[in-house]
Amino acid sequence: MIAEQIIIGLWVLAPVVFLLFALWAVLERSAKNKATHPAEHLSAAAFLGVCGIVSYGIHKFVLDWFVTLVDTGLPRNLFLLMVWPMVLFIGAKIIGPTRKIRIEKAPDSSRRGKK
């Protein structure tokens, strides 16, 4: 029972951490630091939150049926531990990658002073 509560607590904690990152990014932006983007953290928090909700639904409605169907003798908590990474993987495959990061070539340092 305590193992289930810890695992479900991790499902809740991950989106909360990204929401805190988003709040931190908003505070950094207000301090004129343009390097942080709160929208990226918010989208990660939303993705993790939805995956957590789906994982909890699987835990409540599907996991017991699946464990009795498979009947491998493995503990139920092991299956519970595998639910969230599988949901994250499947969700990432469905949504697809984030936008492509383009790294442009920096200007040559020897040409900076010459014009």
C-alpha positions as CSV (number, residue, x, y, z in Angstrom):
1,M,0.0,0.0,0.0
2,I,2.8,2.5,0.9
3,A,4.6,1.6,-2.3
4,E,1.5,2.5,-4.4
5,Q,1.2,5.8,-2.6
6,I,4.9,6.6,-3.3
7,I,4.6,5.7,-7.0
8,I,1.4,7.8,-7.4
9,G,3.1,10.6,-5.5
10,L,5.8,10.6,-8.1
11,W,3.2,10.9,-10.8
12,V,1.9,14.0,-9.1
13,L,5.3,15.4,-8.2
14,A,6.7,15.5,-11.7
15,P,4.2,18.0,-13.2
16,V,4.4,20.1,-10.0
17,V,8.1,20.4,-10.5
18,F,7.7,21.6,-14.0
19,L,5.0,24.1,-12.9
20,L,7.5,25.5,-10.4
21,F,10.1,25.7,-13.2
22,A,7.6,27.7,-15.3
23,L,7.0,30.0,-12.3
24,W,10.7,30.4,-12.0
25,A,11.0,31.2,-15.7
26,V,8.3,33.8,-15.5
27,L,10.2,35.5,-12.6
28,E,13.5,35.3,-14.6
29,R,11.8,36.9,-17.6
30,S,10.5,39.8,-15.4
31,A,14.2,40.3,-14.4
32,K,15.0,40.9,-18.1
33,N,16.6,37.5,-18.6
34,K,15.3,36.3,-22.0
35,A,17.1,32.9,-21.9
36,T,14.2,31.2,-20.1
37,H,10.9,30.3,-21.8
38,P,8.0,29.6,-19.4
39,A,5.9,28.1,-22.2
40,E,8.3,25.2,-22.6
41,H,8.0,24.3,-18.9
42,L,4.2,24.7,-19.0
43,S,3.8,22.4,-21.9
44,A,6.1,19.8,-20.2
45,A,4.0,20.2,-17.0
46,A,0.8,19.7,-19.0
47,F,2.2,16.7,-20.8
48,L,3.3,15.1,-17.5
49,G,0.0,15.9,-15.9
50,V,-2.0,14.3,-18.6
51,C,0.3,11.2,-18.5
52,G,-0.1,11.1,-14.8
53,I,-3.9,11.2,-15.1
54,V,-3.9,8.4,-17.7
55,S,-1.5,6.4,-15.6
56,Y,-3.8,6.8,-12.6
57,G,-6.8,5.7,-14.7
58,I,-4.9,2.6,-15.8
59,H,-3.9,1.9,-12.2
60,K,-7.6,2.1,-11.1
61,F,-9.4,0.4,-13.9
62,V,-7.0,-1.8,-16.0
63,L,-4.0,-2.9,-13.8
64,D,-5.7,-5.5,-11.7
65,W,-7.3,-7.1,-14.8
66,F,-3.9,-7.1,-16.6
67,V,-2.0,-8.6,-13.6
68,T,-4.6,-11.5,-13.4
69,L,-4.5,-11.9,-17.2
70,V,-0.7,-12.2,-17.3
71,D,-0.3,-14.1,-14.0
72,T,3.5,-14.2,-14.1
73,G,3.9,-14.3,-10.3
74,L,5.5,-10.9,-10.3
75,P,4.4,-8.4,-7.7
76,R,1.6,-6.0,-8.6
77,N,3.7,-3.0,-7.6
78,L,6.3,-3.9,-10.3
79,F,3.5,-3.5,-12.9
80,L,2.4,-0.3,-11.3
81,L,6.0,1.0,-11.5
82,M,6.1,0.3,-15.2
83,V,2.8,2.1,-16.0
84,W,4.0,5.7,-16.0
85,P,7.1,5.2,-18.1
86,M,5.1,3.3,-20.7
87,V,2.4,6.0,-20.8
88,L,5.2,8.6,-21.1
89,F,6.7,6.7,-24.0
90,I,3.4,6.1,-25.8
91,G,2.4,9.7,-25.3
92,A,5.7,11.0,-26.6
93,K,5.3,8.8,-29.7
94,I,1.7,10.1,-30.3
95,I,2.5,13.8,-29.8
96,G,5.9,13.6,-31.6
97,P,9.1,15.5,-31.0
98,T,9.3,19.1,-30.0
99,R,10.2,21.7,-32.6
100,K,13.6,21.3,-34.1
101,I,16.4,23.2,-32.4
102,R,18.4,25.1,-35.0
103,I,22.0,25.9,-34.1
104,E,23.3,28.6,-36.3
105,K,27.0,29.1,-36.9
106,A,28.4,31.9,-34.8
107,P,30.1,34.7,-36.6
108,D,33.9,34.3,-36.9
109,S,35.7,36.0,-34.0
110,S,38.5,37.1,-36.3
111,R,36.0,39.1,-38.5
112,R,34.3,40.9,-35.6
113,G,36.6,43.8,-35.4
114,K,37.2,44.1,-39.2
115,K,34.6,45.7,-41.4
